[in-house]
Amino acid sequence: MKKITCFLFLFLFIGNSIFAQEKSIKNVIVMIPDGTSLSALSAARWFQRYNHPEITKLNIDPYLCGTILTYSSNAPIGDSAPTTSCYMTGYPSRAGWVSTYPTADSNPNNDILPVDTSKAYQPLMTVMEAARITRNKALGLVVTCEFPHATPADCMAHSYSRSKYEWLAPQMVHNGIDVVIGGGVSILKPEMKAFLEKEGYGVFLNDITHFQNYKGNKMWALFKDTDMSYDIDRNPAEEPSLAEMTQKAIEKLSQDEDGFVLMVEGSKIDWAAHANDAAAIISDMLSFDKACGVAFDFAEKNGETLVIVVPDHGNSGFSIGSNKCPQYSTLTKDELFGPISKFKTSADGLVRRLQQTEASKLKEVVLELTGIELSDREYQQLLECADYNRSSLTNEERMKGSKLTKTAAQILDSHTCFGFTTGGHTGEEVFLAVLDPTSNRMTGHHTNIELNQYLRQSLGLQQSLESLTDEYFAKHTRVFNGYTYTITTQENVPVLEVKNKKNKLVIRPNTNIVLINGQEHALNSVVVYVDKNNTFYLPQSLRKLL
Ligand SMILES: [Zn+2]
């Protein structure tokens, strides 16, 4: 009997461990707090604890497990375009380049890794594109910036210039993303909206009610003309929180039986850092942490979901403590976190209010929104801002001068003891937090390229991204070798026409629709055109249409 019991236990033990090994990943959620140095995480945690002593931890905390080295192809300090590109494709690229193979630096010695010059400008397949094309996964993007901004564009579009929204936006519209929630109403042109509606999407622009109540699973919901508000300035009747957007995206995407890949970006932690605005950094970081809580809760219950939280780069040299405050290292928690806890606005939001305020009421409004009693000198500084006036200038014209914004940010900053070394990006490694239902959880220090490999493995991509790039982004000269083809410019758009006997193929860039003998044919990927080398990048399978 004893023996049998032993065997039984042994069997259960082995059985259990085999079972544990077999867990697989169906869904992946990548959470990117943009431009977030570790100090932003620390400041947010302290701030929360100061205001809610019972909450000593962030939602991210239990999952923190390592750091990631992130850089562009030829410099240790990257911007969002090449850094998230690398997470998505496995290749770091040049400043401003979106999921596109880099050119070599003019001094190749500056390239962090060797660059193959024959691949310059090559659009690179992303893990999200590959997950849809090869594994039929549903895809989602949730951001607070405008939707074609660098980080979301890196996931589902390709260009050597992050500022070319006229190329990136239509690529994203045509790339089969099931759920997009973010900013950028003014960027979604009528023809893009019409295309999405024809494809069966619910498209909601500045329409929180339909965003909240829509029953369909395919949705584009955009708020604000470009970027959404900082969380501290957000009107919940008009704009959802990042947590609510994340919840909604998961609710829709998890209906797909093949699983999903979702990228959620806390886009404007980065913008707040650029503005050296500590209150906006902290409040957007806490808003992002709530969204992480939603993702972790779903993943813990679901059991087949990988969640990765990782910034794309550091920003601003933000620090808790600054030598502008005498003996700052002995400041109490009240001295460090008391003043900023009274802020009810970002510097941006304060400026918008000041612009609507009579000069005689400036002090009153600043006190109401920040708890700061302006000195006469500070009051004078605001009055002397070139762009502060209540003239007939439009709001947009007024906002072009950044002087009031800068002055307001400096005044707010001078009443706290947080420090900044720069208004730009920084090159330190970034934190990593992971919930992995399998035994392969990534821990320790890794590179941006290794993070991409982890994503590839976790998604179980059978075909390599390199071979998918070759199959879906092949040069037109190779695909149509032996056929007659021409590239002409029609209404400023390059058009590729290919002929073979009686068949004619007409191809325009930044869409998944081609015309074969005048009939629309939908591709499973987007066509990319690069003017630098006058080349269309498109699927090899197009040759078979002729
Ligand atoms: Zn960034």
Residues whose N, C-alpha, C, O or C-beta is under 5 A from the ligand:
A	BS01	ZN	D34 G35 D79 S80 D270 D312
